[in-house]
Amino acid sequence: MAPLGAASILHADLDAFYASVEQRLDPVLSHRPIAVGTGVVLAASYEARSFGVSAGMPAWRARQLCPELAFVPGHFTEYQRLGDEVMDVLGAFTPLVERISIDEAFLDVAGAFRLFGPPPAIATAIRQRVRGEIGLPLSIGVARTKHLAKIASQVAKPDGLVVVTPESETEFLERLPVALIWGVGAVTEAKLANAGIRTIGELAAAPGALLNHSLGRAIGEKLAALADNVDPRRIGPERPAASIGAQAALGRRTATAELLRAVLGYLADRVAGRLRATGRAARTITVRVRFPGLRSVTRSATTPRPVCATLTMTEIATQLASAALADQRGEREITLLAVSASNIVVPAVQLPLPLALGRAHDRSAAAADAARWGVDRSVDAIRARFGHAAVGYASVAFSDVARVPEAFRELAEHHP
């Protein structure tokens, strides 16, 4: 066993995973700037990133930045297969593996010292096996907490190893940018910058009143704790997600009724389908609307009956988004829409909900519920046999909303 308080948590993260897989499959692409995708960059190699190419960028813009950029359509079954093989390697060193996406996981190696040596030796052995047996670069961070191990793995990229000993934690963290903290996105980073906070050390030293005023009490206290490396979370087995969500970045679009229906219908289809696939339903539906300038508003509704029908979730999400926009009369453009389902129940005993939230569930509504459930189950069966694109709702299928390939999205959604 590891000494109490030792740095025995590893965060293993495959480097530029999708692009690295493509370079492995076709050696001609090795060390070349490549992008996975067609009209939009889904993933970029480090060689492409050095030119400023990034995920979500239109293909025309990526080619402007990097004329030598090679686009590949993507081998999605290979991503799944190779990601699973890497997880098998991790599991050979410890049973305490917590996979958090298709290409990254936490490990607790406190019980593996006698078999494989100290954590740095284990991390080195893992990286050598993944490179030698699977042919992919892997970066690993080693630390006392999950939070710090993940930061260390980001510092280690590409293809590196960073070990943070307990006595060096403060020194390691203090000069790093706050954006490396898990959960700090562009909006939170901007709020912290407005408060004069740009490094983790500055965040750790900031008065609680300042953080609470800038971020709100809950987020302020959470980030202050992480800046001090206070993170009691342990490595645990996979658990059902507390919520399921999907989002779509839109660039800058005028928020028309047609756009809301098409995008929210697509997102509801993703979320509701994932609920049905696991025999679950949700009682709380949340919609997030983001405006230019990164300002967002959210609206939620908790329904009296659990929901997992696509059309019902679409109607609820559309009502919520419309209400959010009505409260923001000065905003005509939106940049992102998101739908999430929480308060999840198992099994899904009663699936759809009447259109009007809170309305009595009469016989005609019950008949509509049954019809929607039947349609969704038929759609699910066809997609399971012929692929997701084989069938869908017309308002979504014939919309002009740009989307990433379904196979790519499914990889991300099934490894939250």
C-alpha positions as a LaTeX table, in Angstrom:
\begin{tabular}{lrrr}
\hline
Residue & $x$ (\AA) & $y$ (\AA) & $z$ (\AA) \\
\hline
Met1 & 0.00 & 0.00 & 0.00 \\
Ala2 & 1.03 & 3.61 & $-0.60$ \\
Pro3 & 1.96 & 5.79 & 2.37 \\
Leu4 & $-0.95$ & 7.86 & 3.68 \\
Gly5 & $-1.27$ & 11.10 & 1.70 \\
Ala6 & 1.03 & 9.94 & $-1.10$ \\
Ala7 & 0.60 & 11.07 & $-4.70$ \\
Ser8 & $-1.12$ & 7.92 & $-5.95$ \\
Ile9 & $-3.83$ & 9.30 & $-8.28$ \\
Leu10 & $-3.11$ & 9.18 & $-12.01$ \\
His11 & $-4.94$ & 11.00 & $-14.78$ \\
Ala12 & $-4.23$ & 9.39 & $-18.15$ \\
Asp13 & $-5.22$ & 11.37 & $-21.26$ \\
Leu14 & $-4.57$ & 10.36 & $-24.86$ \\
Asp15 & $-3.05$ & 13.21 & $-26.88$ \\
Ala16 & $-5.15$ & 14.65 & $-29.74$ \\
Phe17 & $-6.87$ & 11.28 & $-29.70$ \\
Tyr18 & $-8.91$ & 11.29 & $-32.91$ \\
Ala19 & $-6.13$ & 12.86 & $-34.95$ \\
Ser20 & $-3.53$ & 10.55 & $-33.41$ \\
Val21 & $-5.62$ & 7.52 & $-34.38$ \\
Glu22 & $-5.78$ & 8.76 & $-37.98$ \\
Gln23 & $-2.00$ & 9.22 & $-38.05$ \\
Arg24 & $-1.57$ & 5.72 & $-36.65$ \\
Leu25 & $-3.89$ & 4.22 & $-39.27$ \\
Asp26 & $-2.15$ & 6.01 & $-42.15$ \\
Pro27 & 1.60 & 6.54 & $-41.56$ \\
Val28 & 1.65 & 9.02 & $-44.47$ \\
Leu29 & $-0.20$ & 11.42 & $-42.15$ \\
Ser30 & 2.35 & 11.06 & $-39.37$ \\
His31 & 3.84 & 14.39 & $-38.22$ \\
Arg32 & 1.60 & 16.25 & $-40.70$ \\
Pro33 & $-1.07$ & 18.83 & $-39.83$ \\
Ile34 & $-4.39$ & 17.00 & $-40.13$ \\
Ala35 & $-8.00$ & 17.64 & $-39.17$ \\
Val36 & $-10.78$ & 15.12 & $-38.65$ \\
Gly37 & $-14.00$ & 16.24 & $-40.31$ \\
Thr38 & $-15.28$ & 17.69 & $-43.56$ \\
Gly39 & $-17.05$ & 21.05 & $-43.36$ \\
Val40 & $-16.11$ & 21.58 & $-39.72$ \\
Val41 & $-12.96$ & 20.60 & $-37.79$ \\
Leu42 & $-13.94$ & 17.92 & $-35.29$ \\
Ala43 & $-10.39$ & 17.39 & $-34.03$ \\
Ala44 & $-6.93$ & 18.63 & $-34.99$ \\
Ser45 & $-3.44$ & 17.19 & $-34.63$ \\
Tyr46 & $-0.83$ & 19.09 & $-32.64$ \\
Glu47 & 0.88 & 19.96 & $-35.91$ \\
Ala48 & $-2.35$ & 21.64 & $-37.06$ \\
Arg49 & $-2.92$ & 23.30 & $-33.69$ \\
Ser50 & 0.43 & 25.05 & $-34.02$ \\
Phe51 & $-1.13$ & 27.01 & $-36.91$ \\
Gly52 & $-4.16$ & 27.98 & $-34.82$ \\
Val53 & $-6.50$ & 25.26 & $-36.11$ \\
Ser54 & $-8.97$ & 24.15 & $-33.44$ \\
Ala55 & $-12.07$ & 21.99 & $-33.01$ \\
Gly56 & $-15.29$ & 23.65 & $-34.12$ \\
Met57 & $-13.55$ & 25.82 & $-36.72$ \\
Pro58 & $-15.05$ & 25.94 & $-40.25$ \\
Ala59 & $-12.95$ & 24.06 & $-42.78$ \\
Trp60 & $-12.40$ & 27.15 & $-44.94$ \\
Arg61 & $-10.94$ & 29.05 & $-42.00$ \\
Ala62 & $-8.72$ & 26.12 & $-41.01$ \\
Arg63 & $-7.32$ & 25.98 & $-44.57$ \\
Gln64 & $-6.64$ & 29.70 & $-44.47$ \\
Leu65 & $-4.56$ & 29.24 & $-41.33$ \\
Cys66 & $-2.84$ & 26.09 & $-42.58$ \\
Pro67 & $-2.81$ & 25.61 & $-46.38$ \\
Glu68 & $-1.11$ & 22.22 & $-46.01$ \\
Leu69 & $-3.88$ & 20.90 & $-43.74$ \\
Ala70 & $-5.11$ & 17.42 & $-44.67$ \\
Phe71 & $-8.75$ & 16.58 & $-43.88$ \\
Val72 & $-9.79$ & 13.01 & $-43.08$ \\
Pro73 & $-13.42$ & 11.90 & $-42.60$ \\
Gly74 & $-12.81$ & 9.86 & $-39.46$ \\
His75 & $-12.80$ & 6.16 & $-38.50$ \\
Phe76 & $-15.26$ & 6.08 & $-35.63$ \\
Thr77 & $-15.23$ & 2.36 & $-34.96$ \\
Glu78 & $-11.44$ & 2.54 & $-34.66$ \\
Tyr79 & $-11.72$ & 5.33 & $-32.09$ \\
Gln80 & $-13.96$ & 3.14 & $-29.96$ \\
Arg81 & $-11.80$ & 0.04 & $-30.38$ \\
Leu82 & $-8.49$ & 1.72 & $-29.61$ \\
Gly83 & $-9.94$ & 3.72 & $-26.72$ \\
Asp84 & $-11.19$ & 0.47 & $-25.18$ \\
Glu85 & $-7.77$ & $-1.15$ & $-25.68$ \\
Val86 & $-6.11$ & 1.67 & $-23.77$ \\
Met87 & $-8.58$ & 1.22 & $-20.91$ \\
Asp88 & $-7.69$ & $-2.48$ & $-20.83$ \\
Val89 & $-4.04$ & $-1.53$ & $-20.34$ \\
Leu90 & $-4.96$ & 0.75 & $-17.43$ \\
Gly91 & $-7.02$ & $-2.03$ & $-15.88$ \\
Ala92 & $-4.00$ & $-4.33$ & $-15.93$ \\
Phe93 & $-2.35$ & $-2.13$ & $-13.29$ \\
Thr94 & $-5.30$ & $-1.48$ & $-10.97$ \\
Pro95 & $-9.01$ & $-2.30$ & $-10.79$ \\
Leu96 & $-9.66$ & 1.26 & $-9.61$ \\
Val97 & $-10.10$ & 2.88 & $-13.02$ \\
Glu98 & $-12.69$ & 5.62 & $-13.55$ \\
Arg99 & $-13.20$ & 6.30 & $-17.22$ \\
Ile100 & $-14.49$ & 9.82 & $-17.80$ \\
Ser101 & $-14.43$ & 9.97 & $-21.60$ \\
Ile102 & $-13.46$ & 7.83 & $-24.54$ \\
Asp103 & $-9.82$ & 8.91 & $-24.22$ \\
Glu104 & $-9.16$ & 9.69 & $-20.55$ \\
Ala105 & $-9.45$ & 8.08 & $-17.14$ \\
Phe106 & $-8.41$ & 8.36 & $-13.50$ \\
Leu107 & $-6.58$ & 5.56 & $-11.71$ \\
Asp108 & $-5.86$ & 4.95 & $-8.03$ \\
Val109 & $-2.63$ & 2.95 & $-7.81$ \\
Ala110 & $-2.22$ & 3.06 & $-4.02$ \\
Gly111 & $-2.70$ & $-0.71$ & $-3.84$ \\
Ala112 & $-0.33$ & $-1.50$ & $-6.71$ \\
Phe113 & 2.98 & $-0.36$ & $-5.20$ \\
Arg114 & 4.25 & $-3.84$ & $-4.33$ \\
Leu115 & 3.44 & $-5.25$ & $-7.75$ \\
Phe116 & 4.53 & $-2.42$ & $-10.03$ \\
Gly117 & 6.54 & 0.07 & $-7.97$ \\
Pro118 & 5.82 & 3.72 & $-7.06$ \\
Pro119 & 3.33 & 5.82 & $-9.08$ \\
Pro120 & 5.93 & 7.45 & $-11.38$ \\
Ala121 & 7.16 & 3.98 & $-12.36$ \\
Ile122 & 3.59 & 2.80 & $-12.94$ \\
Ala123 & 2.84 & 5.84 & $-15.08$ \\
Thr124 & 5.99 & 5.27 & $-17.12$ \\
Ala125 & 5.11 & 1.60 & $-17.65$ \\
Ile126 & 1.56 & 2.51 & $-18.74$ \\
Arg127 & 2.81 & 5.05 & $-21.25$ \\
Gln128 & 5.34 & 2.59 & $-22.66$ \\
Arg129 & 2.70 & $-0.13$ & $-23.08$ \\
Val130 & 0.17 & 2.19 & $-24.73$ \\
Arg131 & 2.81 & 3.50 & $-27.11$ \\
Gly132 & 4.37 & 0.08 & $-27.82$ \\
Glu133 & 1.23 & $-2.09$ & $-28.00$ \\
Ile134 & $-1.37$ & 0.35 & $-29.33$ \\
Gly135 & 0.77 & 3.00 & $-31.00$ \\
Leu136 & $-0.75$ & 6.09 & $-29.38$ \\
Pro137 & 0.79 & 8.91 & $-27.33$ \\
Leu138 & $-0.46$ & 9.21 & $-23.75$ \\
Ser139 & 0.12 & 11.97 & $-21.22$ \\
Ile140 & $-0.20$ & 11.24 & $-17.49$ \\
Gly141 & $-0.37$ & 13.44 & $-14.42$ \\
Val142 & 0.40 & 12.00 & $-10.99$ \\
Ala143 & $-0.76$ & 13.77 & $-7.83$ \\
Arg144 & $-2.49$ & 13.41 & $-4.48$ \\
Thr145 & $-5.95$ & 14.44 & $-5.77$ \\
Lys146 & $-8.02$ & 13.97 & $-8.91$ \\
His147 & $-8.14$ & 17.72 & $-9.50$ \\
Leu148 & $-4.36$ & 18.10 & $-9.40$ \\
Ala149 & $-3.67$ & 14.93 & $-11.39$ \\
Lys150 & $-5.85$ & 16.26 & $-14.23$ \\
Ile151 & $-4.05$ & 19.60 & $-14.22$ \\
Ala152 & $-0.71$ & 17.79 & $-14.22$ \\
Ser153 & $-1.68$ & 15.73 & $-17.27$ \\
Gln154 & $-2.58$ & 18.92 & $-19.16$ \\
Val155 & 0.80 & 20.42 & $-18.28$ \\
Ala156 & 2.44 & 17.17 & $-19.42$ \\
Lys157 & 1.00 & 17.38 & $-22.94$ \\
Pro158 & 1.94 & 16.39 & $-25.48$ \\
Asp159 & 3.17 & 12.87 & $-24.75$ \\
Gly160 & 4.63 & 13.57 & $-21.33$ \\
Leu161 & 4.56 & 12.73 & $-17.63$ \\
Val162 & 4.31 & 15.20 & $-14.76$ \\
Val163 & 4.51 & 14.12 & $-11.11$ \\
Val164 & 3.40 & 16.56 & $-8.40$ \\
Thr165 & 4.61 & 15.52 & $-4.96$ \\
Pro166 & 2.61 & 16.64 & $-1.89$ \\
Glu167 & 5.33 & 19.06 & $-0.82$ \\
Ser168 & 5.48 & 20.78 & $-4.24$ \\
Glu169 & 1.72 & 21.29 & $-4.80$ \\
Thr170 & 1.55 & 25.00 & $-4.00$ \\
Glu171 & 4.64 & 25.84 & $-6.01$ \\
Phe172 & 3.34 & 23.84 & $-8.97$ \\
Leu173 & $-0.11$ & 25.43 & $-9.00$ \\
Glu174 & 0.50 & 29.08 & $-8.22$ \\
Arg175 & 1.73 & 30.25 & $-11.64$ \\
Leu176 & $-0.65$ & 28.20 & $-13.78$ \\
Pro177 & $-3.63$ & 29.89 & $-15.51$ \\
Val178 & $-7.03$ & 29.50 & $-13.88$ \\
Ala179 & $-8.37$ & 28.01 & $-17.14$ \\
Leu180 & $-6.61$ & 24.73 & $-16.23$ \\
Ile181 & $-8.94$ & 24.21 & $-13.28$ \\
Trp182 & $-11.56$ & 21.60 & $-14.08$ \\
Gly183 & $-14.84$ & 23.40 & $-14.76$ \\
Val184 & $-13.43$ & 26.86 & $-15.49$ \\
Gly185 & $-14.74$ & 27.76 & $-18.92$ \\
Ala186 & $-14.48$ & 30.94 & $-20.95$ \\
Val187 & $-17.24$ & 32.75 & $-19.03$ \\
Thr188 & $-15.80$ & 32.00 & $-15.58$ \\
Glu189 & $-12.28$ & 32.79 & $-16.78$ \\
Ala190 & $-13.48$ & 36.19 & $-18.04$ \\
Lys191 & $-15.22$ & 36.95 & $-14.74$ \\
Leu192 & $-12.07$ & 36.08 & $-12.80$ \\
Ala193 & $-9.95$ & 38.21 & $-15.14$ \\
Asn194 & $-12.29$ & 41.15 & $-14.52$ \\
Ala195 & $-11.59$ & 40.66 & $-10.82$ \\
Gly196 & $-7.83$ & 40.71 & $-11.48$ \\
Ile197 & $-7.43$ & 36.94 & $-11.07$ \\
Arg198 & $-5.54$ & 35.12 & $-13.81$ \\
Thr199 & $-3.44$ & 32.47 & $-12.07$ \\
Ile200 & $-4.35$ & 29.69 & $-9.67$ \\
Gly201 & $-2.13$ & 31.29 & $-7.05$ \\
Glu202 & $-4.06$ & 34.55 & $-7.34$ \\
Leu203 & $-7.29$ & 32.58 & $-7.04$ \\
Ala204 & $-6.08$ & 30.84 & $-3.89$ \\
Ala205 & $-5.15$ & 34.19 & $-2.33$ \\
Ala206 & $-8.36$ & 36.00 & $-3.31$ \\
Pro207 & $-10.77$ & 37.01 & $-0.53$ \\
Gly208 & $-13.88$ & 34.86 & $-0.35$ \\
Ala209 & $-16.10$ & 37.95 & $-0.58$ \\
Leu210 & $-14.54$ & 38.87 & $-3.94$ \\
Leu211 & $-15.05$ & 35.39 & $-5.39$ \\
Asn212 & $-18.62$ & 35.18 & $-4.09$ \\
His213 & $-19.41$ & 38.57 & $-5.63$ \\
Ser214 & $-17.82$ & 37.68 & $-8.97$ \\
Leu215 & $-18.98$ & 34.09 & $-9.34$ \\
Gly216 & $-21.67$ & 33.43 & $-6.76$ \\
Arg217 & $-21.14$ & 31.70 & $-3.45$ \\
Ala218 & $-21.34$ & 28.07 & $-4.60$ \\
Ile219 & $-18.94$ & 28.41 & $-7.52$ \\
Gly220 & $-16.66$ & 30.79 & $-5.61$ \\
Glu221 & $-16.23$ & 28.39 & $-2.71$ \\
Lys222 & $-15.72$ & 25.41 & $-5.01$ \\
Leu223 & $-13.00$ & 27.10 & $-7.05$ \\
Ala224 & $-11.28$ & 28.45 & $-3.94$ \\
Ala225 & $-11.08$ & 24.90 & $-2.58$ \\
Leu226 & $-9.66$ & 23.56 & $-5.84$ \\
Ala227 & $-7.09$ & 26.35 & $-5.96$ \\
Asp228 & $-5.94$ & 25.11 & $-2.53$ \\
Asn229 & $-6.01$ & 21.52 & $-3.89$ \\
Val230 & $-8.85$ & 20.53 & $-1.57$ \\
Asp231 & $-10.55$ & 17.72 & $-3.46$ \\
Pro232 & $-11.93$ & 14.79 & $-1.42$ \\
Arg233 & $-13.29$ & 12.88 & $-4.42$ \\
Arg234 & $-12.03$ & 9.33 & $-4.72$ \\
Ile235 & $-11.74$ & 7.02 & $-7.71$ \\
Gly236 & $-15.02$ & 5.15 & $-8.02$ \\
Pro237 & $-16.70$ & 2.70 & $-10.37$ \\
Glu238 & $-18.82$ & 4.02 & $-13.18$ \\
Arg239 & $-22.21$ & 5.27 & $-12.03$ \\
Pro240 & $-25.29$ & 6.28 & $-14.02$ \\
Ala241 & $-25.06$ & 9.93 & $-14.96$ \\
Ala242 & $-27.02$ & 12.32 & $-12.75$ \\
Ser243 & $-27.95$ & 14.23 & $-15.89$ \\
Ile244 & $-27.83$ & 13.76 & $-19.65$ \\
Gly245 & $-27.33$ & 16.66 & $-22.00$ \\
Ala246 & $-26.45$ & 17.81 & $-25.50$ \\
Gln247 & $-25.61$ & 21.20 & $-26.96$ \\
Ala248 & $-25.15$ & 22.86 & $-30.34$ \\
Ala249 & $-22.89$ & 25.83 & $-31.10$ \\
Leu250 & $-24.55$ & 28.05 & $-33.71$ \\
Gly251 & $-22.09$ & 30.81 & $-34.49$ \\
Arg252 & $-24.32$ & 33.92 & $-34.46$ \\
Arg253 & $-27.91$ & 33.20 & $-35.52$ \\
Thr254 & $-31.13$ & 35.14 & $-35.23$ \\
Ala255 & $-33.37$ & 33.35 & $-32.75$ \\
Thr256 & $-36.34$ & 32.52 & $-34.97$ \\
Ala257 & $-39.07$ & 30.06 & $-34.03$ \\
Glu258 & $-37.92$ & 27.79 & $-36.86$ \\
Leu259 & $-34.32$ & 27.76 & $-35.62$ \\
Leu260 & $-35.39$ & 26.99 & $-32.05$ \\
Arg261 & $-37.62$ & 24.13 & $-33.14$ \\
Ala262 & $-34.99$ & 22.57 & $-35.41$ \\
Val263 & $-32.05$ & 22.82 & $-33.01$ \\
Leu264 & $-33.97$ & 21.92 & $-29.87$ \\
Gly265 & $-35.64$ & 19.06 & $-31.73$ \\
Tyr266 & $-32.23$ & 17.70 & $-32.64$ \\
Leu267 & $-30.91$ & 18.06 & $-29.10$ \\
Ala268 & $-34.05$ & 16.57 & $-27.56$ \\
Asp269 & $-33.73$ & 13.63 & $-29.96$ \\
Arg270 & $-30.20$ & 12.98 & $-28.66$ \\
Val271 & $-31.12$ & 13.31 & $-24.99$ \\
Ala272 & $-34.40$ & 11.40 & $-25.14$ \\
Gly273 & $-32.83$ & 8.62 & $-27.19$ \\
Arg274 & $-30.09$ & 8.12 & $-24.60$ \\
Leu275 & $-32.69$ & 7.97 & $-21.83$ \\
Arg276 & $-34.74$ & 5.36 & $-23.67$ \\
Ala277 & $-31.64$ & 3.29 & $-24.46$ \\
Thr278 & $-31.11$ & 2.74 & $-20.73$ \\
Gly279 & $-34.76$ & 2.40 & $-19.76$ \\
Arg280 & $-34.81$ & 5.74 & $-17.99$ \\
Ala281 & $-36.83$ & 8.95 & $-18.04$ \\
Ala282 & $-36.37$ & 12.40 & $-16.54$ \\
Arg283 & $-38.62$ & 14.73 & $-14.62$ \\
Thr284 & $-36.53$ & 17.90 & $-14.98$ \\
Ile285 & $-35.72$ & 19.45 & $-18.36$ \\
Thr286 & $-33.29$ & 22.37 & $-18.56$ \\
Val287 & $-32.52$ & 24.63 & $-21.51$ \\
Arg288 & $-29.53$ & 26.96 & $-21.76$ \\
Val289 & $-29.41$ & 29.82 & $-24.24$ \\
Arg290 & $-26.12$ & 31.62 & $-24.87$ \\
Phe291 & $-25.88$ & 35.07 & $-26.41$ \\
Pro292 & $-22.97$ & 36.91 & $-28.07$ \\
Gly293 & $-20.52$ & 37.98 & $-25.38$ \\
Leu294 & $-20.74$ & 34.55 & $-23.67$ \\
Arg295 & $-23.70$ & 35.54 & $-21.47$ \\
Ser296 & $-26.11$ & 32.66 & $-20.85$ \\
Val297 & $-29.53$ & 32.17 & $-19.32$ \\
Thr298 & $-31.12$ & 28.89 & $-18.24$ \\
Arg299 & $-34.71$ & 27.82 & $-17.69$ \\
Ser300 & $-35.89$ & 24.55 & $-16.12$ \\
Ala301 & $-39.18$ & 22.75 & $-15.65$ \\
Thr302 & $-39.87$ & 19.82 & $-13.37$ \\
Thr303 & $-42.75$ & 17.79 & $-14.71$ \\
Pro304 & $-45.31$ & 15.76 & $-12.75$ \\
Arg305 & $-44.57$ & 12.71 & $-14.91$ \\
Pro306 & $-41.20$ & 11.44 & $-16.21$ \\
Val307 & $-40.31$ & 12.25 & $-19.82$ \\
Cys308 & $-38.33$ & 10.44 & $-22.49$ \\
Ala309 & $-40.37$ & 10.99 & $-25.65$ \\
Thr310 & $-38.57$ & 13.04 & $-28.27$ \\
Leu311 & $-41.52$ & 15.23 & $-29.33$ \\
Thr312 & $-42.57$ & 15.89 & $-25.74$ \\
Met313 & $-39.06$ & 16.89 & $-24.73$ \\
Thr314 & $-38.83$ & 19.08 & $-27.83$ \\
Glu315 & $-42.04$ & 20.89 & $-26.91$ \\
Ile316 & $-40.94$ & 21.46 & $-23.32$ \\
Ala317 & $-37.49$ & 22.66 & $-24.42$ \\
Thr318 & $-39.02$ & 25.03 & $-26.98$ \\
Gln319 & $-41.36$ & 26.50 & $-24.36$ \\
Leu320 & $-38.45$ & 27.03 & $-21.98$ \\
Ala321 & $-36.22$ & 28.61 & $-24.62$ \\
Ser322 & $-39.02$ & 30.90 & $-25.80$ \\
Ala323 & $-39.64$ & 32.02 & $-22.22$ \\
Ala324 & $-35.93$ & 32.70 & $-21.74$ \\
Leu325 & $-35.79$ & 34.79 & $-24.90$ \\
Ala326 & $-38.94$ & 36.69 & $-23.93$ \\
Asp327 & $-37.17$ & 37.80 & $-20.75$ \\
Gln328 & $-34.19$ & 39.05 & $-22.78$ \\
Arg329 & $-35.94$ & 41.51 & $-25.07$ \\
Gly330 & $-32.73$ & 43.23 & $-26.13$ \\
Glu331 & $-31.17$ & 40.01 & $-27.45$ \\
Arg332 & $-32.00$ & 38.93 & $-31.00$ \\
Glu333 & $-29.01$ & 36.68 & $-31.71$ \\
Ile334 & $-27.93$ & 33.47 & $-30.00$ \\
Thr335 & $-24.71$ & 31.47 & $-30.22$ \\
Leu336 & $-25.55$ & 28.19 & $-28.46$ \\
Leu337 & $-28.49$ & 26.09 & $-27.33$ \\
Ala338 & $-28.30$ & 23.23 & $-24.84$ \\
Val339 & $-30.82$ & 20.75 & $-23.46$ \\
Ser340 & $-30.29$ & 18.56 & $-20.41$ \\
Ala341 & $-32.42$ & 16.07 & $-18.50$ \\
Ser342 & $-32.03$ & 15.44 & $-14.78$ \\
Asn343 & $-34.00$ & 14.08 & $-11.84$ \\
Ile344 & $-33.72$ & 10.77 & $-13.69$ \\
Val345 & $-35.86$ & 7.81 & $-12.68$ \\
Val346 & $-35.47$ & 4.11 & $-13.40$ \\
Pro347 & $-37.36$ & 2.42 & $-14.91$ \\
Ala348 & $-39.20$ & 4.76 & $-17.24$ \\
Val349 & $-42.70$ & 3.88 & $-16.10$ \\
Gln350 & $-44.58$ & 6.76 & $-17.72$ \\
Leu351 & $-42.81$ & 8.38 & $-20.59$ \\
Pro352 & $-44.28$ & 11.40 & $-22.38$ \\
Leu353 & $-46.02$ & 14.40 & $-20.84$ \\
Pro354 & $-48.86$ & 16.59 & $-22.14$ \\
Leu355 & $-47.78$ & 19.65 & $-24.08$ \\
Ala356 & $-49.04$ & 22.16 & $-21.49$ \\
Leu357 & $-46.90$ & 21.73 & $-18.39$ \\
Gly358 & $-48.99$ & 20.88 & $-15.39$ \\
Arg359 & $-52.18$ & 20.18 & $-17.40$ \\
Ala360 & $-54.36$ & 17.28 & $-16.31$ \\
His361 & $-53.47$ & 14.11 & $-18.17$ \\
Asp362 & $-56.79$ & 13.30 & $-19.87$ \\
Arg363 & $-57.61$ & 10.37 & $-22.13$ \\
Ser364 & $-56.75$ & 12.15 & $-25.35$ \\
Ala365 & $-53.35$ & 13.13 & $-23.93$ \\
Ala366 & $-52.78$ & 9.55 & $-22.80$ \\
Ala367 & $-53.51$ & 8.35 & $-26.34$ \\
Ala368 & $-51.00$ & 10.86 & $-27.70$ \\
Asp369 & $-48.46$ & 9.65 & $-25.14$ \\
Ala370 & $-48.88$ & 6.07 & $-26.31$ \\
Ala371 & $-48.56$ & 7.09 & $-29.97$ \\
Arg372 & $-45.37$ & 9.05 & $-29.34$ \\
Trp373 & $-43.89$ & 6.20 & $-27.36$ \\
Gly374 & $-44.65$ & 3.79 & $-30.18$ \\
Val375 & $-43.08$ & 6.04 & $-32.80$ \\
Asp376 & $-39.95$ & 6.54 & $-30.71$ \\
Arg377 & $-39.50$ & 2.82 & $-30.12$ \\
Ser378 & $-39.83$ & 2.18 & $-33.85$ \\
Val379 & $-37.28$ & 4.91 & $-34.60$ \\
Asp380 & $-34.89$ & 3.43 & $-32.02$ \\
Ala381 & $-35.23$ & $-0.05$ & $-33.56$ \\
Ile382 & $-34.54$ & 1.21 & $-37.10$ \\
Arg383 & $-31.51$ & 3.20 & $-35.96$ \\
Ala384 & $-30.13$ & 0.24 & $-34.03$ \\
Arg385 & $-30.19$ & $-1.83$ & $-37.22$ \\
Phe386 & $-29.38$ & 0.70 & $-39.95$ \\
Gly387 & $-27.65$ & 3.58 & $-38.18$ \\
His388 & $-28.76$ & 6.86 & $-36.67$ \\
Ala389 & $-29.15$ & 8.65 & $-40.00$ \\
Ala390 & $-31.61$ & 6.06 & $-41.34$ \\
Val391 & $-34.69$ & 7.75 & $-39.86$ \\
Gly392 & $-35.60$ & 10.90 & $-37.98$ \\
Tyr393 & $-38.14$ & 13.67 & $-37.51$ \\
Ala394 & $-38.59$ & 15.83 & $-40.60$ \\
Ser395 & $-38.24$ & 19.17 & $-38.80$ \\
Val396 & $-34.73$ & 18.13 & $-37.81$ \\
Ala397 & $-33.68$ & 16.04 & $-40.80$ \\
Phe398 & $-34.48$ & 18.81 & $-43.31$ \\
Ser399 & $-33.17$ & 21.73 & $-41.27$ \\
Asp400 & $-30.07$ & 23.69 & $-42.30$ \\
Val401 & $-28.49$ & 23.47 & $-38.85$ \\
Ala402 & $-24.88$ & 22.26 & $-39.19$ \\
Arg403 & $-24.09$ & 19.23 & $-37.07$ \\
Val404 & $-21.13$ & 16.98 & $-36.47$ \\
Pro405 & $-21.44$ & 13.40 & $-37.74$ \\
Glu406 & $-23.67$ & 11.22 & $-35.59$ \\
Ala407 & $-20.95$ & 8.61 & $-35.07$ \\
Phe408 & $-18.64$ & 11.27 & $-33.62$ \\
Arg409 & $-21.33$ & 12.63 & $-31.31$ \\
Glu410 & $-22.28$ & 9.15 & $-30.15$ \\
Leu411 & $-18.69$ & 8.48 & $-29.08$ \\
Ala412 & $-18.71$ & 11.59 & $-26.91$ \\
Glu413 & $-22.19$ & 11.01 & $-25.50$ \\
His414 & $-21.59$ & 7.42 & $-24.49$ \\
His415 & $-18.43$ & 8.38 & $-22.59$ \\
Pro416 & $-19.51$ & 11.45 & $-20.59$ \\
\hline
\end{tabular}
